Amino acid sequence: MFRFRISNTVVGALNILSLLLGLAAIGTSAYIHTHGGSDCQKVLQLPLLIGGVFVVLVSGLGIAGSLFGVNSALYGYLLVTFLLVVGLAFFTVFAVFVTNRGVGKQISGKGYGEYRVADFSHWLQRYVVNEENWDEFKSCLMDAHVCQNLAINGGRNNDSLIFKHLSTTQAGCCKPPVHCGFVMKNATFWEVPKTGLAANSSDCAKWNNREDKLCYDCNSCKGGVLANIRNQWRHLTVFNACLLVLVTAIYALGCYAIRNNRLDSRCDNRALP
């Protein structure tokens, strides 16, 4: 005989919600596969499918165990939840470790910072700066049109132009580094001064006014992307910490749900003639 239990109901309700989210992820993956999309969207196709299937399967175990009293399913669900708690704790500590470096050099009077690859942890450098991953990042930057419609103050040929609300990625990828000494004509067109470049660095040589080139291959662009990733991961760390508390609470409720299932089973056995 099924009896109403708060812990079972809460676990079941949460898993119904996660089941719907998992189905949404699978549907999004199927939509990308059917209708195509940008390179960035295609990169998400397989992770969405695998993640969605995993969430659906785990949610199914949670629903069967909490709402229908199948203890074997609930044991499996708790095992996965425990592993998830451990994984979230590890990732939270790891994210704090790999984002503890990186300070942008503030360019006086310009309102934005410039970043170097060396400002960031070695793990982030290895993950982003290698050729295979960087080609994907560069493709995503161009698909997102990050260098279009840059907001600026000042007039044409004004050396005191100030970029407003310039993101770390735009600061590194959409203009040549300040130390090169390029003369700005408009938001994405720069000229070499008559006296020549102020510095002889690889980034200065890589700058190109073409919209598909700009400074996408510059180290300053990689540094800007790393700075953006670092900022996002710092926010993700806070979210992870909250999620860790939530998943731990769900694990505790799952343990109570198992106890409730056992009590219900004993009561039913006693009620048998």
Solvent accessible surface area in square Angstrom, and as a share of the most:
residue,aa,sasa,rsa
1,M,165,0.74
2,F,121,0.50
3,R,72,0.26
4,F,147,0.61
5,R,64,0.23
6,I,127,0.64
7,S,12,0.08
8,N,3,0.02
9,T,53,0.31
10,V,56,0.32
11,V,0,0.00
12,G,0,0.00
13,A,55,0.43
14,L,56,0.28
15,N,6,0.03
16,I,77,0.39
17,L,100,0.50
18,S,31,0.20
19,L,44,0.22
20,L,104,0.52
21,L,115,0.57
22,G,2,0.02
23,L,92,0.46
24,A,59,0.46
25,A,21,0.16
26,I,45,0.23
27,G,39,0.37
28,T,62,0.36
29,S,3,0.02
30,A,55,0.42
31,Y,128,0.49
32,I,14,0.07
33,H,134,0.60
34,T,100,0.58
35,H,123,0.55
36,G,31,0.29
37,G,38,0.37
38,S,38,0.25
39,D,77,0.40
40,C,33,0.20
41,Q,87,0.39
42,K,107,0.45
43,V,74,0.42
44,L,98,0.49
45,Q,46,0.20
46,L,110,0.55
47,P,78,0.49
48,L,52,0.26
49,L,73,0.36
50,I,107,0.54
51,G,32,0.31
52,G,1,0.01
53,V,64,0.37
54,F,105,0.44
55,V,50,0.29
56,V,33,0.19
57,L,117,0.58
58,V,23,0.13
59,S,2,0.01
60,G,33,0.32
61,L,66,0.33
62,G,0,0.00
63,I,27,0.13
64,A,31,0.24
65,G,0,0.00
66,S,0,0.00
67,L,48,0.24
68,F,149,0.62
69,G,37,0.35
70,V,66,0.38
71,N,38,0.20
72,S,86,0.55
73,A,12,0.09
74,L,0,0.00
75,Y,102,0.39
76,G,24,0.23
77,Y,13,0.05
78,L,14,0.07
79,L,110,0.55
80,V,37,0.21
81,T,7,0.04
82,F,98,0.41
83,L,107,0.53
84,L,83,0.41
85,V,28,0.16
86,V,79,0.46
87,G,37,0.35
88,L,18,0.09
89,A,39,0.30
90,F,145,0.60
91,F,60,0.25
92,T,22,0.13
93,V,106,0.61
94,F,50,0.21
95,A,0,0.00
96,V,82,0.47
97,F,135,0.56
98,V,1,0.01
99,T,5,0.03
100,N,98,0.50
101,R,105,0.38
102,G,10,0.10
103,V,126,0.73
104,G,21,0.20
105,K,146,0.62
106,Q,119,0.53
107,I,22,0.11
108,S,107,0.69
109,G,61,0.59
110,K,50,0.21
111,G,54,0.52
112,Y,13,0.05
113,G,14,0.13
114,E,24,0.11
115,Y,30,0.12
116,R,160,0.59
117,V,24,0.14
118,A,58,0.45
119,D,20,0.10
120,F,1,0.00
121,S,10,0.06
122,H,120,0.53
123,W,82,0.29
124,L,1,0.01
125,Q,35,0.16
126,R,155,0.57
127,Y,106,0.40
128,V,0,0.00
129,V,39,0.22
130,N,59,0.30
131,E,127,0.57
132,E,131,0.59
133,N,34,0.17
134,W,6,0.02
135,D,76,0.39
136,E,80,0.36
137,F,51,0.21
138,K,41,0.17
139,S,24,0.16
140,C,37,0.22
141,L,19,0.09
142,M,64,0.29
143,D,60,0.31
144,A,68,0.52
145,H,110,0.49
146,V,30,0.18
147,C,9,0.05
148,Q,88,0.39
149,N,149,0.76
150,L,18,0.09
151,A,55,0.42
152,I,63,0.32
153,N,73,0.37
154,G,54,0.52
155,G,42,0.40
156,R,176,0.64
157,N,86,0.44
158,N,57,0.29
159,D,119,0.61
160,S,74,0.48
161,L,9,0.04
162,I,72,0.37
163,F,7,0.03
164,K,84,0.36
165,H,169,0.76
166,L,24,0.12
167,S,53,0.34
168,T,27,0.16
169,T,11,0.07
170,Q,36,0.16
171,A,3,0.02
172,G,4,0.03
173,C,0,0.00
174,C,1,0.01
175,K,3,0.01
176,P,3,0.02
177,P,5,0.03
178,V,59,0.34
179,H,94,0.42
180,C,0,0.00
181,G,29,0.28
182,F,28,0.11
183,V,51,0.29
184,M,17,0.07
185,K,48,0.20
186,N,65,0.33
187,A,21,0.16
188,T,38,0.22
189,F,83,0.35
190,W,28,0.10
191,E,77,0.35
192,V,85,0.49
193,P,29,0.19
194,K,214,0.91
195,T,134,0.78
196,G,29,0.28
197,L,67,0.33
198,A,81,0.63
199,A,31,0.24
200,N,160,0.82
201,S,39,0.25
202,S,61,0.40
203,D,12,0.06
204,C,4,0.02
205,A,86,0.67
206,K,93,0.39
207,W,20,0.07
208,N,59,0.30
209,N,47,0.24
210,R,133,0.49
211,E,129,0.58
212,D,66,0.34
213,K,86,0.36
214,L,5,0.02
215,C,0,0.00
216,Y,7,0.02
217,D,62,0.32
218,C,0,0.00
219,N,65,0.33
220,S,11,0.07
221,C,0,0.00
222,K,22,0.09
223,G,0,0.00
224,G,1,0.01
225,V,6,0.04
226,L,0,0.00
227,A,0,0.00
228,N,54,0.28
229,I,22,0.11
230,R,17,0.06
231,N,50,0.26
232,Q,103,0.46
233,W,46,0.16
234,R,106,0.39
235,H,136,0.61
236,L,62,0.31
237,T,18,0.10
238,V,100,0.58
239,F,121,0.50
240,N,7,0.04
241,A,44,0.34
242,C,83,0.50
243,L,55,0.27
244,L,41,0.20
245,V,108,0.62
246,L,89,0.44
247,V,10,0.06
248,T,63,0.37
249,A,49,0.38
250,I,22,0.11
251,Y,68,0.26
252,A,46,0.35
253,L,48,0.24
254,G,0,0.00
255,C,56,0.34
256,Y,113,0.43
257,A,0,0.00
258,I,12,0.06
259,R,130,0.47
260,N,8,0.04
261,N,12,0.06
262,R,115,0.42
263,L,64,0.32
264,D,16,0.08
265,S,57,0.37
266,R,138,0.50
267,C,49,0.29
268,D,38,0.20
269,N,92,0.47
270,R,196,0.72
271,A,83,0.64
272,L,121,0.60
273,P,178,1.12
